[in-house]
Amino acid sequence: MQKHFSLLPAATALAAISALAPVSASAQEVFGGVYAHAVDTPFTLETTESGTVDIAAGVRFGGIEALDFIGSPEPYLVGNLNTSGDTSFAGFGLAWTIGKGPVYVRPGIGLVVHDGPEFRVNPETGFRTDLGSRVLFEPEIGVGYRLTDRASLEAHWMHISQGQIFDGEQNPGIDMIGARVNYKL
């Protein structure tokens, strides 16, 4: 079965976010990382996807001044490719960098569109293991260390699921845990 993957919903939402950003907003930072895919955590249910490798890349923009009352979050675009053909995704979100010293924490929340199967059943249990919606939430958190003024390294976690909002009977999710390198432009 051929997978169809559209970035149109993510692009539309990014356009809405960019309306909040200053007109001169441009990419401030690029990032990339390597992750273990489908890590078993308390936030996931079995999806029958294996613990393979994901490659993620993205770009982060300057903080949105109009949202300074919640800490001027930084918009980001992210793409995540599973190297074994399991679920990959792309999307956008907002992140906050907390900490001015060499160590910092960067929580974020986003929306992604994925290319996983629309319907999947575990043959051993008979339970559905698809993600329940084409659009998913993407909470994430990184703990980082600033190596230089421009480069930093993070231990990073990403989760994708729909939180039973789009399908009340279905909520498996996928966790990715790995390392991410960030470089300020």
Buried (B, 14 or more C-beta within 10 A) or exposed (E): EEEEEEBEBBEEBBEEBBEBBEEEBEBBBBBBBBBEBBBEEEEBBEBBBEEBBBBBBBBBBBBBEEBEEEEBBBBBBBBBBBEEEBBBBBBBBBBBBEEEEEEBEBBBBBBBBBBBBEEBEEEEEEEBBBBBBBBBBBBBBBBBEBEEEEEBBBBBBBBBBBEEEBBEEBBBBBBBBBEBBBEBE
